[in-house]
């Protein structure tokens, strides 16, 4: 995998993709909170379930 920072990419679409990913993650968290649905996120190399209240499950 390429280890270069995405913000330094030559492709303008690729450069802006990190902002779009962050925006999508924020929206997913909002939807999860409003529907009381757990999110699956990667933390410290492990997939964990996060409840809308912020509680984590392995």
Secondary structure, DSSP 4 states (H G I P E B T S, - for coil): ---S-GGG-SSHHHHHHHHHHHHHHHHHHHHHHHHT--EEEEETTEEEEE-TTS-EE-
